Amino acid sequence: MLFSFVDQLSGDRGLKHILTNDPQIIGKSVPFEDEKLFIDIDTREEYREITDKLT
C-alpha cells in the first residue's frame, strides 16, 4: 500500500507529508539514536544513489 503513495511525490516534498496527512495511514513513531538507520530520500535519483551505495 505504501508504494502507491510514492508516485504522488514531487519536488522536495517527501513521503513524510503524505504519511502525516493521509487518514488511511496509521503509523507509529520509533525513537532512534543512530541517524544512519533512517535515510531521507525525496527523489528517484536519491533512491538510486543510496541503493548503489548499499549493494
Secondary structure, DSSP 8 states (H G I E B T S, - for coil): -HHHHHTT-BTTB-HHHHHHH-TT--------S-GGGS----SHHHHHHHHHHH-
